[in-house]
Amino acid sequence: MRIGLMGFGRTGRSVAQVLLLDKEARLEWVIRKSDRLEHRSVPEFLGVESDEPGLIYPASEFSADELLARMPVDVIVDFSSEDGLAYYGEAAAARQIGIVTAVSRYPEATQRTLERLAERTAVLWSPNITLGVNFMMLAAQTLQRIAPGVDVQIVEEHFRAKPEVSGTALRLARALHLPDEAVHTIRAGGIIGVHEILFGFPAQTVRLRHEAISREAFGNGALFAAKRLLGREPGMHRMEDLLLPFFADQPDAGVVHPQRVGGVRGHLASALRRVARRLD
């Protein structure tokens, strides 16, 4: 699977390292705004032994059409910024190249652009693409359905310099039909990212907590998404869609056949699928 990477900041570099170390993925190129690392080899820069090309190009060197004609890929993974999509989106959709974007926030106009691109290619947008956060969201939705009247609050912790409220926390709030005021923010030191969903029952408390120990967690999630998006029909896909089949214990994590699944695991899988169908 040939992958192109947009963005080479702190997270982008961790993502690149994950891609280089995976035997099924091949990092073809990296695009970034700056020309500071122009034509540098990503494996060499990161100190990873690899025969993959993985050269760094500034976006100003050529258009996305020229890039994809010269160095075609199967999936583009985007860890750049909210305006990165304008560079490659149309060219990728025209060639039915899958798009996996983990940009934390998009304005409404860009979200509509993603939806238009999804009419021609498979698109997945996840503001937090870690497997743990998306599993936590499914678990939280299930618990909320079991106890719909329970008090729910969200706490997010990040490094001191992060100015805005976590896009992941806001997404969790919306998935649980909570107001933005239910999100509580902590800024301290160099915390990469902690998200906690607190369920306050009258006689007990349930806490679902995810902590990103390393930015490689985002790379693992992006790689998981890219592999499972490959070959899918055009449309907007979600991490939940990719995770749900695993609850049915299907070896290939493909289509779930409820008639083959029994017991507690089968009932859980069915419940989670019903939750997912109710979400837009």
N, C-alpha and C positions, 0 to 999 in steps of 0.2 A: 504494500500500500504506500503510494507516494504522497507525502505531506508537504505543504508549504506553510510556513509559520509567519504570521503577522505580529510584529512586536518583539523587542529584545531587551526589555527592562529586566528588573530583578525576577519577576515571575516568568517572563518569556524565556530567560536563560535556564531557569529550572525546568521549564516545560521542554525546551530543546534537549536538555540532558536526558530526560526520560525518553524522548523519541529516539535519540541516538542509541540508547541502550536496549531498545526493543528490537527483537529479531524480525518482527513482521512489518515494522514501519521503516520508511526510508525518508529522511529529511532532505528534501531537494534544495530548498532555499529559505532564507529569512529576509523579510522586508521590514525596514524601519525608516522613520522619518529622517534621522540624522545620517550624514555620510561619514561619520567619525570612524566607523569600523568597515568602511567600504571594501568589499571583496575579501574580507577576512574569512578564514575557514572556521566554522562554528566548532567542529571537533577539536581543532587545534586551540582555539580560544578557550574552550572549556576544559581542555586536557583530557578528552575522551578519545580512546583509540577507536577509529571508525574509518571505513573507506567510503562513506557517504559524502556527496559533494558539499551540501550544507553551507553554501557561501552566503554572505550577508550583502544585500544590495540596498541602496537608498531608493525610496519610492520615486525620486526625481529622475532616476536613470532611464526608466522606460515605463510605458503604460502597462496596465494589467493585461491587456490584450497581447502586447508584445512578450511580456513575461510568460504567460501561459502557453503561447505558441512555441516559444523557445524551450521552456522547461515545464512541461505539463505535469499536473498533479491530480490525484484522485479526491483529496480533501484539503481544504484550507482551514487551519486552526488559527483563530484570531484572539490574541491577548494584547492588542494595541490600544486604541482609544475609540471614542464614540464616532469619530470621523473616518476611521480606517475602512469601514464598509464602503464608503463612497469610492475608494480606490479600486477595489477588486470585485465588488458585488455583482455588477452587471456582467462582467467578463466571465465570472465563475458560473453564474446562472445560465448564460448562453451555452456553456460547454457541459452543463449538468454536473459540475464539480460540487461535491458536498461542502457545506459551510458549517463549521462548529465554532461558535463565538462565545467567549467567556467574558466579554466586556461587561463590566458591572452595571452600567447605566446607559440607556439609549433614550433620547428624546422621542416623543410620540411619533414625529415624522419619520424618524429612522426605524422605529418599530413597524410602521406601515410599509416602509421599504423592504424590510425583512419578509413581511407577509407576501409582498408582490414577488420577491425573488423565490419564495417557497412555491409559487405556482409552476416554476420551471425546474427546481432542483430541491434536494433534501437539505433542510436548514434546521439547526438546533441552536437555540440561544439559552444559555444558563448563566445567570449572574454569578453563581458559585457552582462550579462544575465538579467539586469534590464529590466522591461517592458517598462519603459520610453524611454530608449536609442533605443530600437528596434522599438518602435512606431515612434520615431523621424526620424530614418533612412528611414522608409517607407514613411513618410510625405515628407522628403527631396528628395527622388527619384521621387516622384510624382511631386513636384514643379519643379525639374530640367527638367522633361519631358515637362512640360508646357512651360518653358522658357529655352531651352537648351543652349543659348548663354550667360546666366547671369554669373557674377563673383561669385565664391563660395570660401569661406575660412573657415577653421575649427580652433577653439581655444580650447585647453584643459588645465585645471587647476588641479593640484594635490598638495599633501603635499610636503614640502620642500625636504625631503629625497628621493623622488622617482627619480631615475637616468635616466630611459629610457623614450622615447616618449610613450605616452599612446597607447597600442594595440588597444583600442576601437577607438581612433581617426584615427589611420592608417586604421582600417577596414572601418570606415565611408568614408575616402578618397577613398579607392578602390571601395567601393560601388557606389560612385559618379564619378568614373573615374578621380580622381584628383591625381596629383603627391604628393609625400610625403612632398614636399616643401610648400604645401598649408596648412600644419598643423603647428600651432603656439603654443608654450609651455609656460606656466606660472607655477612657483613653489613658493609656499608661505605657511608658517604656517602649519596648519593641515588639509587643504582642502581634503576631502574624494575623490571627483571627480566631475568636471564640464566639460561638453562638449557643445560647441555651434557651430552651422552651420550658417554662415552668407551669405545671398544672397544679392549681391549688384546690384540692378536695377538702371537705369539712374535717376529715379525720386523717388525711394523708397528703403527701406531696410527691409528685412525680416530676423529675427533672430529666429532660433529654438534652445532652450536651455534646457539642462537637468542637474539637480544638485542632486547628491546623498547626502541626509541629514544624513542618517544612513546606516550602512552596512547591516541592515536588508533588504534593497531594493534588495540586491543580493539574500538573502534567499527567498524573495517572488517570484522573477523571477525563481529561481531554482525549487521551489515547483510547480509553474505554469507549467514549462517545464516537470518536472517529471510526473505530473498527466496526461498530454496530450501526453506524449511519451509512456506511458504504453499501451501495446496492439498493438502498431503500427508495421508495417512490417519492416524487416531489411532495413537499408539504412541510408544515411546521412540526417538528418533533420535540419532545421533552425528555429530560433525563429520567423522569418517572416512567415513561413509555419503555425505556431501555432496561430499567431495573425490575419492573413488575414480573417479567417471565421467570426471573430467578427465584421468586417466591414459590413457584410451582415445581421447582427442582428439575426443570428440563435440562438435560445435559448440554444442549446446544444453545440454551437461552433464547430459543426462537419462539415460534407461535405456541401459545398455551392451549392445551386441549383439556378442558375441565373434566371430561369424562375419564381421563386417565389419572386424575389426581384425587386422592382420598385423604381422610383424616384431618387433623388440625391444620396441616400445611396447606391442604387443598382449600379448606374454608377460608384461611387467611388470604390466600392468593385471590380467591373470588371476591372477598371483601375489599381488598386493595384495588382490584380492577374496577369495582363499582365506584370507589372513591375517585379514581383517576378519571372515569368517564364524566363525573360531575364537575370536573375542573376545566376551566378554559384559560 
